[in-house]
Each structure stands twice: as structure tokens, then as C-alpha cells.
Amino acid sequence: MNTENHMLLKKITLPIALTNNNAGRTQHFGRSASQRKKYERLIRKELGQQKPFDVPVQIVVIRVLGKNQRLWDYSSVLRGNWKEIEDALVACGFLHDDGPLYVKLVVGVQKTQERERGPCVDVMFLKSGTLEVV
């Protein structure tokens, strides 16, 4: 994605492979809670505690494929463990909250270039209103 004409607030890379399953979305929240805490520890170690953005944001989640990984249906990019990653980003201070007051749009895309970096996830935080959805 070309960000030259966009209001990019921050771009981070997390050494986390996105999943496309919906594990942990049962009545028992233990698995997803422990996964979120694991991601929170990793993010704090890699990036430290952050200061929340002072404006609403749009988030672009980029699944960077690793060796031998295949593209998914695009509707699957945000389906699996993204919610736990997003909650960990809130806990680490990137966002005040992940509700609609602070996060106006989340889109997931995939990148087959740079497989040597993957699997990982790039997260771009853009000033709200940067991406237009009609």
C-alpha cells in the first residue's frame, strides 16, 4: 500500500503469524485471554509502552506471508487472532480503546513480497478519514 498520500501516524511490525481460524471465540474466554496476554508481553518487549493516538484512527493489518504460505480469502485475514492482537495493542497504549470512538476502520490485506520477513504482521495506523469507503 502506498502511504505517500496518506496520513500515516505509525507503522509497526509484529513477529506474530496471523491465523484464520476463530479459536477462542467460545463462551469460555480463557484461551483468547491467555493469547492476548502473550501478545501483550511480546509487544511490550519489542516496542515498549506507547502513548495513545490523540485522534481517531483507521488500521491497516498486513499479513506478510512466510515461506510456503498461501493467500487466504481476504475475508479471513481479520477472522482469527487479530482481535487478541488488537486488544494487546490497546493494553500496550497504542489506542485508548478499540471501540468505534477511537477506531473508525480496520482492513486486512496480504503481502506476498518480502516472504523472508514472514510470517509476521505489519500494522499501519492512519489518521481517520485517510481511507475512504463508499
N, C-alpha and C positions, 0 to 999 in steps of 0.2 A: 504494500500500500504506500503510495506516495504521500508524504506528510508535509511537503513543502508549502502547500497552500492551506494547511490545516493548523489549528491551534493546539499543537502538541504540548501538553503540560509535563508529561513524564513517560518514559518507556523503560520497562524493566524486563529482564529475562529471568525466569524461574526454572531451576533444574527439576522440573516436575513433568511427567508424561500425562497428558490429558487422557482420561478414559471415556468411553462412550456408553458404558453401562450405567445403570441407575442404582447401583449398590448403595445401601444405607438409607434408602427412602421408604422405610417401613415405619410401623408405629414405634419401634424401638430405635432411638436415636443414637445409641452408644457407638456404633461403628462410624457413623458420619462425624460424631463429636470427636472421637479419638483421631480420625483422619485430619480434621480441621486443626486440632492442637499440634499434630505432627507438622503440618504445613506452616503453622504459625511459628514454631520453633525454627524451621528451616529458613523462613523469610527473615526473621529477626537476626539469625546468624549471618545470612547473606547481605541483608540491606539495612538492618537496624530498625529502630523505632522511627516512624515518619511523622510528619505534621500533615493533618488532613488538608485536602484542597479547599480553598475558600470559595470555590464556585462549583455549581453542579457539573458533573462530567458525563461523557459518553466513553464507553470502554470497548476497545477492540481486542479480542482474545485471539491470538495467532498460534495455532497448533503447528509447531515446527516438527515435521516428520523426521524420524531417525532412519537408520539403515533398515531395509526390508519392510518398512511400514507402508501401508496403503492408504489412499484417501478414503475418508468416510463420506456418507451422505452429509451434507452441510448441516442438516437439522440435528445431527448427533454431536456436533462439536461442543455444545454447551450442556449436553444432557447428563454426563457422568459426574466427574468430580469437580467441575468448575465451581459449584455452589460452595463447597468446602474451601476452595482456594479463595474465592471472593470473601467469605466470612473471615478467613485468616488475614486477608488484606485489611479488612475493617479493624480487626483486633490489633494489627501492627500499625494502625494510624493512617493508612493511605486515605481512608474515607471516614467521614463522621458516622455513616450508616450506609447500608446498601439499598435502602428504600428509594422510592421514586422522587423524593425531595432532593436527593443527592446524586442518584444515578439515573440519568434520563434515557439511556440506551445501552444495550450490550449486544455486540455482534461477534460471531465466531467465524474465523476463516482458517484456511490451512495453507501451509507453505511447503512445497516440495524441494525448493532450493535450500542450500546450506544443511543438507542432511547430516553433515559431520558435527553440527551443533546439537542435533536432536537425539532422542526426543526431548523436547523442552517446550515451554510456553512463553511467548512474548506477550506482554500486556501493555497496551497503549492507553493512556488516559488523555482524553481530548476535552477541551472546553466544550460544554454543552452548546449545541447549535451548529457545531462544526460539520457533522454528517447530517444531511437532510434525508428524511424518509418521507416519501409521499404515499 
